Amino acid sequence: MLFVLEAKKRDHENSEGLVRRFTRIVQQSGVLLQAKKVRYHEPKKSKNRIREEAQRKGELQAERERLIKTGEIDEFSFPQKKGRHF
């Protein structure tokens, strides 16, 4: 997709005003929003992949619980995920 946005310098307009006007034109055109949608698009996961990830997560959790119960590892030996405070 190609967008041609143009802002020509007007009479008695300084460069700061030109940049400000061009920025406003770009924001109003929606070019940045479209670029972000394309850049950060994540395709949907298939049902099989979701199921496999859930199964793998359950297996890891069960293994961790088994190791904690047998005393092979400490309960706090695994770092918590960022942003989670219990």
N, CA, C and O atoms as a printed pandas DataFrame, in Angstrom:
     atom_number atom_name residue_name chain_id  residue_number  x_coord  y_coord  z_coord
0              1         N          MET        A               1    0.849   -1.156    0.000
1              2        CA          MET        A               1    0.000    0.000    0.000
2              3         C          MET        A               1    0.901    1.227    0.000
3              4         O          MET        A               1    1.819    1.322    0.814
4              5         N          LEU        A               2    0.651    2.141   -0.883
5              6        CA          LEU        A               2    1.493    3.315   -1.029
6              7         C          LEU        A               2    0.680    4.564   -0.771
7              8         O          LEU        A               2   -0.372    4.774   -1.374
8              9         N          PHE        A               3    1.177    5.386    0.127
9             10        CA          PHE        A               3    0.534    6.651    0.436
10            11         C          PHE        A               3    1.476    7.775    0.056
11            12         O          PHE        A               3    2.672    7.717    0.340
12            13         N          VAL        A               4    0.944    8.777   -0.574
13            14        CA          VAL        A               4    1.737    9.942   -0.902
14            15         C          VAL        A               4    1.148   11.111   -0.128
15            16         O          VAL        A               4    0.082   11.626   -0.466
16            17         N          LEU        A               5    1.853   11.517    0.905
17            18        CA          LEU        A               5    1.419   12.637    1.726
18            19         C          LEU        A               5    2.422   13.761    1.524
19            20         O          LEU        A               5    3.634   13.545    1.529
20            21         N          GLU        A               6    1.907   14.931    1.352
21            22        CA          GLU        A               6    2.779   16.044    1.012
22            23         C          GLU        A               6    2.354   17.281    1.780
23            24         O          GLU        A               6    1.163   17.553    1.935
24            25         N          ALA        A               7    3.331   18.019    2.253
25            26        CA          ALA        A               7    3.082   19.299    2.904
26            27         C          ALA        A               7    4.162   20.259    2.422
27            28         O          ALA        A               7    5.333   20.128    2.778
28            29         N          LYS        A               8    3.752   21.217    1.612
29            30        CA          LYS        A               8    4.705   22.187    1.087
30            31         C          LYS        A               8    4.746   23.405    2.004
31            32         O          LYS        A               8    3.741   23.789    2.602
32            33         N          LYS        A               9    5.912   23.991    2.099
33            34        CA          LYS        A               9    6.102   25.140    2.973
34            35         C          LYS        A               9    5.327   26.341    2.445
35            36         O          LYS        A               9    5.427   26.698    1.271
36            37         N          ARG        A              10    4.569   26.943    3.315
37            38        CA          ARG        A              10    3.791   28.127    2.945
38            39         C          ARG        A              10    4.632   29.384    3.138
39            40         O          ARG        A              10    5.700   29.343    3.749
40            41         N          ASP        A              11    4.140   30.491    2.615
41            42        CA          ASP        A              11    4.835   31.767    2.803
42            43         C          ASP        A              11    4.878   32.113    4.292
43            44         O          ASP        A              11    3.878   31.980    4.996
44            45         N          HIS        A              12    6.011   32.544    4.749
45            46        CA          HIS        A              12    6.205   32.984    6.134
46            47         C          HIS        A              12    5.944   31.873    7.149
47            48         O          HIS        A              12    5.550   32.153    8.281
48            49         N          GLU        A              13    6.157   30.619    6.757
49            50        CA          GLU        A              13    5.983   29.497    7.688
50            51         C          GLU        A              13    7.361   28.958    8.047
51            52         O          GLU        A              13    8.178   28.679    7.170
52            53         N          ASN        A              14    7.609   28.816    9.340
53            54        CA          ASN        A              14    8.912   28.291    9.747
54            55         C          ASN        A              14    8.909   26.762    9.646
55            56         O          ASN        A              14    7.866   26.147    9.423
56            57         N          SER        A              15   10.077   26.169    9.811
57            58        CA          SER        A              15   10.198   24.718    9.638
58            59         C          SER        A              15    9.456   23.957   10.736
59            60         O          SER        A              15    8.958   22.859   10.488
60            61         N          GLU        A              16    9.373   24.514   11.935
61            62        CA          GLU        A              16    8.643   23.842   13.013
62            63         C          GLU        A              16    7.160   23.734   12.684
63            64         O          GLU        A              16    6.529   22.706   12.932
64            65         N          GLY        A              17    6.616   24.802   12.125
65            66        CA          GLY        A              17    5.204   24.779   11.733
66            67         C          GLY        A              17    4.947   23.774   10.621
67            68         O          GLY        A              17    3.919   23.097   10.610
68            69         N          LEU        A              18    5.886   23.680    9.688
69            70        CA          LEU        A              18    5.753   22.723    8.592
70            71         C          LEU        A              18    5.769   21.286    9.122
71            72         O          LEU        A              18    4.960   20.456    8.706
72            73         N          VAL        A              19    6.686   21.002   10.032
73            74        CA          VAL        A              19    6.768   19.664   10.611
74            75         C          VAL        A              19    5.495   19.362   11.393
75            76         O          VAL        A              19    4.961   18.258   11.291
76            77         N          ARG        A              20    5.004   20.310   12.164
77            78        CA          ARG        A              20    3.780   20.127   12.937
78            79         C          ARG        A              20    2.595   19.847   12.018
79            80         O          ARG        A              20    1.776   18.973   12.300
80            81         N          ARG        A              21    2.509   20.586   10.927
81            82        CA          ARG        A              21    1.409   20.404    9.971
82            83         C          ARG        A              21    1.517   19.037    9.281
83            84         O          ARG        A              21    0.512   18.349    9.099
84            85         N          PHE        A              22    2.731   18.651    8.902
85            86        CA          PHE        A              22    2.917   17.357    8.260
86            87         C          PHE        A              22    2.558   16.220    9.215
87            88         O          PHE        A              22    1.935   15.239    8.811
88            89         N          THR        A              23    2.949   16.354   10.476
89            90        CA          THR        A              23    2.615   15.339   11.482
90            91         C          THR        A              23    1.110   15.193   11.608
91            92         O          THR        A              23    0.599   14.076   11.690
92            93         N          ARG        A              24    0.406   16.296   11.623
93            94        CA          ARG        A              24   -1.060   16.262   11.724
94            95         C          ARG        A              24   -1.668   15.587   10.491
95            96         O          ARG        A              24   -2.626   14.824   10.614
96            97         N          ILE        A              25   -1.120   15.861    9.314
97            98        CA          ILE        A              25   -1.617   15.243    8.073
98            99         C          ILE        A              25   -1.428   13.727    8.128
99           100         O          ILE        A              25   -2.321   12.968    7.749
100          101         N          VAL        A              26   -0.262   13.294    8.603
101          102        CA          VAL        A              26    0.022   11.863    8.693
102          103         C          VAL        A              26   -0.931   11.196    9.679
103          104         O          VAL        A              26   -1.457   10.119    9.396
104          105         N          GLN        A              27   -1.160   11.822   10.833
105          106        CA          GLN        A              27   -2.050   11.242   11.828
106          107         C          GLN        A              27   -3.482   11.159   11.316
107          108         O          GLN        A              27   -4.163   10.159   11.546
108          109         N          GLN        A              28   -3.941   12.181   10.634
109          110        CA          GLN        A              28   -5.310   12.187   10.135
110          111         C          GLN        A              28   -5.512   11.201    8.991
111          112         O          GLN        A              28   -6.624   10.716    8.784
112          113         N          SER        A              29   -4.457   10.901    8.250
113          114        CA          SER        A              29   -4.595    9.990    7.117
114          115         C          SER        A              29   -4.751    8.538    7.558
115          116         O          SER        A              29   -5.310    7.729    6.817
116          117         N          GLY        A              30   -4.261    8.190    8.764
117          118        CA          GLY        A              30   -4.367    6.825    9.248
118          119         C          GLY        A              30   -3.239    5.917    8.787
119          120         O          GLY        A              30   -3.323    4.700    8.954
120          121         N          VAL        A              31   -2.203    6.475    8.221
121          122        CA          VAL        A              31   -1.081    5.679    7.730
122          123         C          VAL        A              31   -0.398    4.947    8.886
123          124         O          VAL        A              31   -0.063    3.769    8.766
124          125         N          LEU        A              32   -0.193    5.641    9.993
125          126        CA          LEU        A              32    0.492    5.026   11.124
126          127         C          LEU        A              32   -0.329    3.890   11.717
127          128         O          LEU        A              32    0.227    2.850   12.071
128          129         N          LEU        A              33   -1.634    4.068   11.832
129          130        CA          LEU        A              33   -2.492    3.017   12.362
130          131         C          LEU        A              33   -2.432    1.772   11.483
131          132         O          LEU        A              33   -2.345    0.653   11.988
132          133         N          GLN        A              34   -2.477    1.966   10.185
133          134        CA          GLN        A              34   -2.413    0.841    9.253
134          135         C          GLN        A              34   -1.073    0.122    9.358
135          136         O          GLN        A              34   -1.026   -1.108    9.319
136          137         N          ALA        A              35    0.013    0.875    9.491
137          138        CA          ALA        A              35    1.340    0.271    9.601
138          139         C          ALA        A              35    1.458   -0.547   10.885
139          140         O          ALA        A              35    2.047   -1.628   10.881
140          141         N          LYS        A              36    0.902   -0.038   11.981
141          142        CA          LYS        A              36    0.957   -0.772   13.243
142          143         C          LYS        A              36    0.119   -2.045   13.174
143          144         O          LYS        A              36    0.510   -3.073   13.726
144          145         N          LYS        A              37   -1.029   -1.985   12.503
145          146        CA          LYS        A              37   -1.856   -3.181   12.358
146          147         C          LYS        A              37   -1.107   -4.263   11.601
147          148         O          LYS        A              37   -1.168   -5.437   11.969
148          149         N          VAL        A              38   -0.409   -3.880   10.557
149          150        CA          VAL        A              38    0.341   -4.842    9.754
150          151         C          VAL        A              38    1.530   -5.378   10.542
151          152         O          VAL        A              38    1.824   -6.572   10.498
152          153         N          ARG        A              39    2.207   -4.497   11.258
153          154        CA          ARG        A              39    3.426   -4.891   11.966
154          155         C          ARG        A              39    3.130   -5.836   13.127
155          156         O          ARG        A              39    3.856   -6.809   13.331
156          157         N          TYR        A              40    2.094   -5.565   13.876
157          158        CA          TYR        A              40    1.824   -6.335   15.092
158          159         C          TYR        A              40    0.723   -7.376   14.915
159          160         O          TYR        A              40    0.202   -7.890   15.905
160          161         N          HIS        A              41    0.368   -7.687   13.701
161          162        CA          HIS        A              41   -0.672   -8.683   13.455
162          163         C          HIS        A              41   -0.193  -10.063   13.865
163          164         O          HIS        A              41    0.895  -10.494   13.485
164          165         N          GLU        A              42   -1.010  -10.748   14.638
165          166        CA          GLU        A              42   -0.699  -12.126   15.009
166          167         C          GLU        A              42   -1.796  -13.017   14.440
167          168         O          GLU        A              42   -2.976  -12.811   14.725
168          169         N          PRO        A              43   -1.417  -13.994   13.649
169          170        CA          PRO        A              43   -2.431  -14.889   13.093
170          171         C          PRO        A              43   -3.079  -15.721   14.196
171          172         O          PRO        A              43   -2.460  -15.992   15.225
172          173         N          LYS        A              44   -4.327  -16.122   13.973
173          174        CA          LYS        A              44   -5.031  -16.940   14.953
174          175         C          LYS        A              44   -4.355  -18.299   15.057
175          176         O          LYS        A              44   -3.886  -18.862   14.067
176          177         N          LYS        A              45   -4.320  -18.811   16.288
177          178        CA          LYS        A              45   -3.753  -20.135   16.496
178          179         C          LYS        A              45   -4.803  -21.181   16.160
179          180         O          LYS        A              45   -5.994  -20.976   16.391
180          181         N          SER        A              46   -4.355  -22.292   15.617
181          182        CA          SER        A              46   -5.280  -23.370   15.300
182          183         C          SER        A              46   -5.716  -24.054   16.599
183          184         O          SER        A              46   -5.050  -23.937   17.627
184          185         N          LYS        A              47   -6.830  -24.761   16.539
185          186        CA          LYS        A              47   -7.333  -25.449   17.724
186          187         C          LYS        A              47   -6.334  -26.498   18.208
187          188         O          LYS        A              47   -6.156  -26.691   19.410
188          189         N          ASN        A              48   -5.691  -27.165   17.269
189          190        CA          ASN        A              48   -4.701  -28.177   17.654
190          191         C          ASN        A              48   -3.532  -27.547   18.403
191          192         O          ASN        A              48   -3.058  -28.100   19.395
192          193         N          ARG        A              49   -3.072  -26.407   17.937
193          194        CA          ARG        A              49   -1.939  -25.746   18.582
194          195         C          ARG        A              49   -2.323  -25.270   19.982
195          196         O          ARG        A              49   -1.531  -25.400   20.915
196          197         N          ILE        A              50   -3.522  -24.723   20.137
197          198        CA          ILE        A              50   -3.998  -24.289   21.453
198          199         C          ILE        A              50   -4.071  -25.480   22.393
199          200         O          ILE        A              50   -3.654  -25.393   23.548
200          201         N          ARG        A              51   -4.598  -26.586   21.902
201          202        CA          ARG        A              51   -4.727  -27.803   22.704
202          203         C          ARG        A              51   -3.349  -28.326   23.117
203          204         O          ARG        A              51   -3.149  -28.710   24.270
204          205         N          GLU        A              52   -2.403  -28.341   22.177
205          206        CA          GLU        A              52   -1.059  -28.831   22.476
206          207         C          GLU        A              52   -0.371  -27.953   23.514
207          208         O          GLU        A              52    0.290  -28.463   24.419
208          209         N          GLU        A              53   -0.522  -26.638   23.390
209          210        CA          GLU        A              53    0.091  -25.732   24.355
210          211         C          GLU        A              53   -0.508  -25.921   25.741
211          212         O          GLU        A              53    0.220  -25.909   26.734
212          213         N          ALA        A              54   -1.822  -26.095   25.823
213          214        CA          ALA        A              54   -2.482  -26.313   27.111
214          215         C          ALA        A              54   -2.014  -27.632   27.724
215          216         O          ALA        A              54   -1.785  -27.709   28.931
216          217         N          GLN        A              55   -1.874  -28.657   26.905
217          218        CA          GLN        A              55   -1.417  -29.955   27.399
218          219         C          GLN        A              55    0.018  -29.849   27.907
219          220         O          GLN        A              55    0.339  -30.376   28.972
220          221         N          ARG        A              56    0.879  -29.173   27.153
221          222        CA          ARG        A              56    2.274  -29.008   27.550
222          223         C          ARG        A              56    2.365  -28.228   28.866
223          224         O          ARG        A              56    3.158  -28.570   29.743
224          225         N          LYS        A              57    1.557  -27.190   28.994
225          226        CA          LYS        A              57    1.555  -26.386   30.212
226          227         C          LYS        A              57    1.102  -27.225   31.408
227          228         O          LYS        A              57    1.678  -27.129   32.492
228          229         N          GLY        A              58    0.077  -28.040   31.209
229          230        CA          GLY        A              58   -0.396  -28.919   32.276
230          231         C          GLY        A              58    0.648  -29.930   32.694
231          232         O          GLY        A              58    0.812  -30.206   33.883
232          233         N          GLU        A              59    1.358  -30.487   31.720
233          234        CA          GLU        A              59    2.407  -31.454   32.021
234          235         C          GLU        A              59    3.544  -30.815   32.803
235          236         O          GLU        A              59    4.063  -31.410   33.748
236          237         N          LEU        A              60    3.934  -29.602   32.412
237          238        CA          LEU        A              60    5.004  -28.903   33.125
238          239         C          LEU        A              60    4.584  -28.572   34.554
239          240         O          LEU        A              60    5.380  -28.695   35.485
240          241         N          GLN        A              61    3.346  -28.157   34.721
241          242        CA          GLN        A              61    2.844  -27.834   36.052
242          243         C          GLN        A              61    2.802  -29.085   36.925
243          244         O          GLN        A              61    3.178  -29.035   38.096
244          245         N          ALA        A              62    2.353  -30.196   36.370
245          246        CA          ALA        A              62    2.303  -31.446   37.122
246          247         C          ALA        A              62    3.713  -31.894   37.516
247          248         O          ALA        A              62    3.927  -32.345   38.641
248          249         N          GLU        A              63    4.662  -31.774   36.608
249          250        CA          GLU        A              63    6.048  -32.150   36.892
250          251         C          GLU        A              63    6.622  -31.261   37.994
251          252         O          GLU        A              63    7.305  -31.755   38.891
252          253         N          ARG        A              64    6.359  -29.982   37.937
253          254        CA          ARG        A              64    6.849  -29.046   38.962
254          255         C          ARG        A              64    6.256  -29.400   40.320
255          256         O          ARG        A              64    6.972  -29.425   41.321
256          257         N          GLU        A              65    4.955  -29.673   40.364
257          258        CA          GLU        A              65    4.314  -30.043   41.621
258          259         C          GLU        A              65    4.899  -31.341   42.181
259          260         O          GLU        A              65    5.080  -31.461   43.393
260          261         N          ARG        A              66    5.196  -32.309   41.317
261          262        CA          ARG        A              66    5.792  -33.569   41.744
262          263         C          ARG        A              66    7.177  -33.331   42.349
263          264         O          ARG        A              66    7.517  -33.900   43.386
264          265         N          LEU        A              67    7.973  -32.480   41.687
265          266        CA          LEU        A              67    9.317  -32.189   42.193
266          267         C          LEU        A              67    9.267  -31.456   43.524
267          268         O          LEU        A              67   10.114  -31.683   44.387
268          269         N          ILE        A              68    8.286  -30.583   43.700
269          270        CA          ILE        A              68    8.137  -29.867   44.970
270          271         C          ILE        A              68    7.746  -30.844   46.074
271          272         O          ILE        A              68    8.279  -30.766   47.180
272          273         N          LYS        A              69    6.817  -31.768   45.788
273          274        CA          LYS        A              69    6.360  -32.731   46.791
274          275         C          LYS        A              69    7.470  -33.686   47.211
275          276         O          LYS        A              69    7.564  -34.057   48.381
276          277         N          THR        A              70    8.306  -34.081   46.264
277          278        CA          THR        A              70    9.402  -34.998   46.591
278          279         C          THR        A              70   10.577  -34.268   47.227
279          280         O          THR        A              70   11.494  -34.908   47.741
280          281         N          GLY        A              71   10.564  -32.949   47.200
281          282        CA          GLY        A              71   11.629  -32.168   47.815
282          283         C          GLY        A              71   12.842  -32.000   46.937
283          284         O          GLY        A              71   13.887  -31.556   47.412
284          285         N          GLU        A              72   12.734  -32.340   45.677
285          286        CA          GLU        A              72   13.870  -32.207   44.765
286          287         C          GLU        A              72   14.151  -30.754   44.411
287          288         O          GLU        A              72   15.289  -30.393   44.111
288          289         N          ILE        A              73   13.114  -29.918   44.446
289          290        CA          ILE        A              73   13.306  -28.491   44.195
290          291         C          ILE        A              73   12.562  -27.711   45.263
291          292         O          ILE        A              73   11.641  -28.222   45.901
292          293         N          ASP        A              74   12.974  -26.471   45.445
293          294        CA          ASP        A              74   12.318  -25.568   46.376
294          295         C          ASP        A              74   11.111  -24.947   45.684
295          296         O          ASP        A              74   11.118  -24.764   44.467
296          297         N          GLU        A              75   10.100  -24.629   46.437
297          298        CA          GLU        A              75    8.879  -24.061   45.854
298          299         C          GLU        A              75    9.149  -22.743   45.147
299          300         O          GLU        A              75    8.471  -22.400   44.178
300          301         N          PHE        A              76   10.146  -22.002   45.636
301          302        CA          PHE        A              76   10.419  -20.674   45.091
302          303         C          PHE        A              76   11.627  -20.668   44.165
303          304         O          PHE        A              76   12.182  -19.605   43.887
304          305         N          SER        A              77   12.045  -21.837   43.682
305          306        CA          SER        A              77   13.230  -21.884   42.831
306          307         C          SER        A              77   12.944  -21.397   41.412
307          308         O          SER        A              77   13.866  -21.020   40.688
308          309         N          PHE        A              78   11.678  -21.402   41.013
309          310        CA          PHE        A              78   11.324  -20.902   39.694
310          311         C          PHE        A              78   10.888  -19.451   39.816
311          312         O          PHE        A              78   10.060  -19.134   40.671
312          313         N          PRO        A              79   11.423  -18.558   38.982
313          314        CA          PRO        A              79   11.006  -17.158   39.069
314          315         C          PRO        A              79    9.561  -16.982   38.596
315          316         O          PRO        A              79    9.108  -17.654   37.670
316          317         N          GLN        A              80    8.864  -16.082   39.242
317          318        CA          GLN        A              80    7.493  -15.788   38.850
318          319         C          GLN        A              80    7.506  -14.991   37.552
319          320         O          GLN        A              80    8.486  -14.320   37.230
320          321         N          LYS        A              81    6.415  -15.073   36.821
321          322        CA          LYS        A              81    6.297  -14.307   35.589
322          323         C          LYS        A              81    6.239  -12.831   35.912
323          324         O          LYS        A              81    5.732  -12.438   36.963
324          325         N          LYS        A              82    6.757  -12.012   35.012
325          326        CA          LYS        A              82    6.737  -10.572   35.223
326          327         C          LYS        A              82    5.301  -10.060   35.262
327          328         O          LYS        A              82    4.447  -10.503   34.494
328          329         N          GLY        A              83    5.058   -9.134   36.155
329          330        CA          GLY        A              83    3.736   -8.529   36.227
330          331         C          GLY        A              83    2.786   -9.274   37.134
331          332         O          GLY        A              83    1.677   -8.802   37.384
332          333         N          ARG        A              84    3.193  -10.433   37.635
333          334        CA          ARG        A              84    2.326  -11.194   38.523
334          335         C          ARG        A              84    2.847  -11.061   39.937
335          336         O          ARG        A              84    4.004  -11.381   40.210
336          337         N          HIS        A              85    2.011  -10.596   40.827
337          338        CA          HIS        A              85    2.387  -10.444   42.220
338          339         C          HIS        A              85    1.368  -11.199   43.063
339          340         O          HIS        A              85    0.186  -10.856   43.081
340          341         N          PHE        A              86    1.831  -12.218   43.753
341          342        CA          PHE        A              86    0.928  -13.027   44.569
342          343         C          PHE        A              86    1.105  -12.707   46.032
343          344         O          PHE        A              86    0.427  -13.290   46.878
